[in-house]
Amino acid sequence: MDPFTTLQMAFEQRNRTLSNSSNDDIDSIDRRKVARYREKVNVEYDN
């Protein structure tokens, strides 16, 4: 199996997983990541 096919299968699996879980969970996880990143950046700029 060539690498492209393997990647394609992995993405299909990932998309299936994403669509099966509720979007609210994904959104809140992303927001938390962004908030944590912003805090980190702000701390770095303050010093």
C-alpha positions, 0 to 999 in steps of 0.5 A, a space after each residue: 500500500 502506498 503512503 497516500 492510500 495510508 494517509 487517506 485511510 487515516 483521514 477517513 478514520 479521523 473524520 468519522 471519529 470527529 463526526 461521531 463525537 459532538 461538535 460542542 466538545 471539539 469546539 470547547 477543546 479548541 477554545 481551551 487550547 487557544 486560551 491556554 496558548 494566549 496566556 502563554 504568549 501574554 506571559 512571554 511578552 510581559 517578561 
